[in-house]
Amino acid sequence: MSTDLHHTPEHDATERPAPEPASVTASPRAAVLHDLVIDWFGAHARDLPWRRPDAGAWSVMVSEFMLQQTPVARVLPVHEQWLARWPRPADLAAESPGEAVRAWGRLGYPRRALRLHAAAGAIAQRHGGEVPHEHAELLALPGVGEYTAAAVASFAYGRRHTVLDTNVRRVFARVVTGVAHPPNATTAAERRTAASLLPADEATAARWAAATMELGALVCTARSPQCGQCPVAALCAWRLAGSPPHEGPPRRGQTYAGTDRQVRGRLLAVLRASPGPVPQAALDAVWHEPVQRARALDGLVEDGLVEPLAHGVYRLPA
C-alpha cells in the first residue's frame, strides 16, 4: 500500500493482539514525544490544501472521505475539482447522487461518493450548511464513522480527540508497544495507548494528531521505515529491541485484475462518461464473462451506485 494512505476499513483480526502497553501519561516521556514529533511536523509537513489556514471544515471533510484507501497524489486533483464545483455542502446536496459518483472519477470505492453526498445533505438540512463542530454531531451524519468524526473535529476545529488511522496505529505500535505492525483491527489496548498519549491542551492535541499521522505516512512506513530520519528513533521501543520482525501472518496486498471490483470500475466508467442512460449492450461490451459482469452490475445496483430503468437501460442515481 502507499505510505500516505489514511485509515482503511477494519477486518477481523487474525494476528495475536499487541501486548498491553504501559501508561506513559505520568512520565516525562510523553511530553518529550510530543515535542519531538510536533517539531518534526513543523519542519516536514506536506503543504496539502486541506491543511491550509483558509481551507475550511468542508475541505477537511471531503479530504477525509477521499483519502480512505487512496494515496494523497491521486486525491489532490479530484479534491481541487470537487471544491471548485461544490465549495459548500449545500452545493453538493443540491445535485443528484449520480453527479457525485460521476465526479468521483477513478478514485475507487465509489460508495464513498454516495456517503459524502448523504452527509452533505444532512449538513444542509440539520446544521444550516455548516460542518458541525461537535464530535457527536459529526458522528450522527450519514457515512461518518468514529475515525472521520474525530479527524474532522481535530483537523478542522482544533478539538482534542484521538485520531487513529493506519499510520498513527503503526507509529504507536512501534514507538510504544515495540512491535512492527499493529493488529488488523483496532484494539482496546491501542485506544488506551492513544488516549494516554493525547496532550491535555486542545490545540496541541490537534497538532499531535496531524503530526503522528504524517510521521507514519512519510517516515514510519509499513514496508521501508526510515528510522534514520525519525525524530523519536532514540525512544522507539521497536528499534531499541532490534527491530524484530512482525510475528503475525504476512499481510496480503489487494489484487485487482480480474476481480469483480475491476468489472464494477469498468461498468461505472461507461456510465460516468455518458450524459444520459446507457443501454445494456454498451455495458456488456466492457467485460467478456457474462456471469461475472452480471454479478458486478447487480452489486452496483444493490449499492445504490446504478439505477436500472425499463428495457435494460441503466443510469447513475438521480
N, C-alpha and C positions, 0 to 999 in steps of 0.2 A: 504494500500500500504506500501511497505517497506520504511523505513525512509531515505534510501540512494538513492532513485530514482532521476534521473535527470529530465529534462523537459519532459512534456508529450504533445501529440497533444492537441490543444485547441479545446474546444467545444463552442457552442453558450451559452452565459451567461444566466443563469436562475435566478441568485441571484441579489439582489439590488447592484448597484455599490458602491464601497467603497467611503466614503466621501473624498472630496478634501483635501489632506494633506497640511499643511503649509510648506513653504520652510524652510529648515534648513541650507542652504548654508551659510548665513550671520551670523549664530550663532556658538559659540564655541562648541555647542552640536555635530555637525557633526565631528569635529576633535576628540572629546572625543570618539565618537562611533568608529571611525577609529582605534584609539589607542587600545581601549579595545578589539575589535573583532580581530584585526590583532595580538595582543599579545597572545590572547587565541589560535588563529590558530597556532602560532609558537610552542605552548606547546602541542597542542592536535591533530594536523592534522594527518590523517592516512598516512602511508607510502604506497602510491599507485604507481605502476610502471610508469604511465603516468605523475606523478609529479616529478619524479627524474630528476636531472640535465642532465643526459645523455639520457633522453627519446626521445627527438626529436619531431618535429611537427607532423609527421605521426602517432606516438604513441598516441599523444593527439587527433588527428582527429579520429582515429579508436575507441578510448575510448568514444568519444562523440557520435558517431553513436551507439555503443553498449549499452551505458548507458541509452538510451531513454527507459523509462518504464521498466527498468531491474535493479535489485539490483547489487551492486558492487560485492558481493560474487559470483554471477553467471557469471559476466563478466570476472573476473580475469583470470580463466584458459583459456577461449576462446581468450582473448586478448593476452595472452602469446603465445598460439599456432599460432595465426594469425600472430603476429610479427616475430615469428621464421620461418614461411613459407614464408611470404611476408614482408620482412623488409623495402621495399621501395614501393611507389605507383606503379612504373613501374612493379614490380614483380607481383602484383595483376592484373594489367591491361593486362599482357601477358597471363593470364589464362582465361578460359571461365567464364561467369557469373554463370554458374551452379556450378563450383567449389567454388565460393564464397558462394552460397546458401548451398552447402554441408558442408563447414567448419563452417558456422554459427551455425550448430547444433541445439540445443534446446533453443536458446536464445529467440525465439519468434519474431513475427513481421518480418519475413524474407525478406520483401521488403527492409528493411534497408541494407541487404547484396547487393542487386542489386544496390541500390543507392550509396553505398560505392564503389562498383566496377566501376560504371559510373564516380564517382568523381575521382577515381584513374586514369582512362583512360584520363580524361580531364587534370589532373595534368601532366601526362606523355607527353601529346601532346602539351599543351599550356605553361607549366611552367618548362620545362626541367627536369621533375620528382621531383621537389621540391615543397612542400606545400607552396602556396603563403603567403606572409606576410600581404598584404593589405586586409582590410575588404571587399572592393568592389570586389576584385578578388576572394576571398573565396566565397562570396555570389553568384558569377556568376557560380560556379561549380554546376553540377547537383546533386540534392539531398541535397544541403546545404541551410538551411534557415537562418533567421536573428539570431536566438539563436546560432546555430552551428558556423556561421561565427564569431560572437563576441567572443564565447568561445575559438575557436582555436587561433584567433588573440591575445586574452588576455593571455590564459594559455600557449601557445607555444612561443609567441613572446613578451610577456610583454606589449602589447598595451593597450591603455586606451579606454575601451568600457563598456557600461552597459551590464551585463550578467544576464538575468532574467530567471532562471529556477524555477520550482515549489518551491524548498526550499528557494531560495532567496526571492521570492514573499511573502512567508509566514512570513519570518523574518521581512520584511519591513511592511507587513500588521499589525503585532503585535507591533513592536517597534515604528513605526512612526504613523500609522493610528489608532491603538487601536482596531482593530477587530481581531477575532480569525483566520479567513482564508481569503485569497484573493478571488476575484471573479473567476468564472470558466474560463473566458477568460481574457487575459491581457488587461488592460485598458490604456487609455492615461494618466490618473492620476497616475497609477503605474509607467509608463515610466518617468513621470516628477519627481516622488519621487526618482527613481533610479538615474536619471541624476543629481538631486540636491545633492545627497549623494556621487557622484563619486569623489574621490580625484583628485586634479588637477595634481599631479605628476603621470607620466605614470606607473612607477614601483609600486608605492603604490596603484594605481587604480587596477592593475592586481592582486596584493596581496589581496586587499579588495574583489574583485570578488570571488576569491577562498575561502576566509575566511568566507564570508557570506553564501556561498553555503554549506560549511562544518558545519557551525553553525546550519543551517536548517536541515541538514541530521542527525546530532548527538544529538543536544540539543533541538532546537526549532521544534520538530517533530509535525506531524499533529495530532496524537492521544494522545500522552503522553509527552507533553513538560516538560523538566527537568529544570524548572525555577531556582531551587536552584543551578544549575551548570552553569547558563547563565552569561556571563561576562557583559551583559548590562541589567540585570534584574532591576536594580535601575532606569534605564532610559526608560524602556519599557512602552509605553502608554497603552497597553492592560493589563499588570499586574497592573499598577498603578490605572487602572479603575476597578480593582477587577476581572479581567479575565472573562469578560462577555461572555456567550455562543454565538456561531455563530448564526446569525439571519436568514440565508438563509435556503433553503431546505436541508435536510441531504444529504451528498454525498454518492452515492451508489458505493459499491465495484463491480468490474467487475466479472461477472460469467464466467465460462469456461466449466464445464462439460456439455456435450450435445449440445454445440454450434457449429456453422459452423467453428469457429476458432479451436476447438478441432479436428474436422474432417480434416480440412486442415493440421493440425500438423501431424496427423497420416498418411495421404497420402504422405506428404513430407518426413516423416521418412522412408517410404518404398523406395522412390526414392533416398534419400541420401545414404541409405545403399547398394544400387545396383550399381555396377560398370558400368552397361550399361542400355539400355532401359528396361522398366517394362511393362508387358502386363496388359491389363485391369483387368483380373481375379485376379491378385495379389493386385491391388488397391481395387477391390470390397470386398476383404476379410477383410479390415480394419474397415468397418462400415456396420451395418446391414440394415440401412434405405436407400433405393436406391435414393430417390428424394433428400434428404439432401446431400448424398455422391456425386451425380452428380452436384449439385449446388456448393459444395465446390471445386470440381475438375475444374468446369468451371471457378470459381473465380481465382483459381491458374493459369490457362491458360491465363485468361484476364490480370492478374497482371504481366505476363511475368516470373513467377516462374517455370512454367512447359511448355514443348513443346509437342504437340501431333504429333505423327508420323502416318504412314499408319497402317491400320488394328488394331486399338485400342491399340496402343503401345505408351507409354509416356516416357519422359526423362527430366532431368534438362536442362535448357537452355544452348545451345552450344556457 
